[in-house]
């Protein structure tokens, strides 16, 4: 496959999945709910909620896929990269759990960063700059908040991540529309 053929395959897959927006929409809901929980539950309870509900993002994305016309189960020439990308994210639990046990205040930071590790690879699969911007802005901003506003780690970090997801959805839609208009 030539570079041009690869780029065309990426664009076709990106259009076919409608930018995969069902999964960022599910991520938005997950992180927004965690942000609200941060106002009402203890830090330990928040961490346990974060751990045990993180696995709901993909099923929620599947439920949203029809509504958002985002066929996240579409097959393409690069879909074999999804599991290696997700594996990087899954491996972050080796950092998240010890972080929680050592200092519960690390949990929002570690979950926010750990659950962003797949974004650059997914972005490459789509040929999307928005995905890379999502990952970089998420890591930089949650780290800044973690240091600058420690009293808001369990509210502001998840609410910021949900906002980044919302911006990402619009960015992905804009990229899809641009590709469609150029073809």
Secondary structure as UniProt FT lines:
FT   HELIX           3..16
FT   HELIX           18..20
FT   HELIX           21..40
FT   HELIX           43..53
FT   TURN            54..55
FT   HELIX           56..67
FT   TURN            68..69
FT   TURN            72..73
FT   TURN            77..80
FT   HELIX           81..91
FT   HELIX           93..102
FT   HELIX           104..106
FT   HELIX           107..114
FT   TURN            115..118
FT   HELIX           119..126
FT   HELIX           129..148
FT   HELIX           150..152
FT   TURN            153..155
FT   HELIX           156..182
//
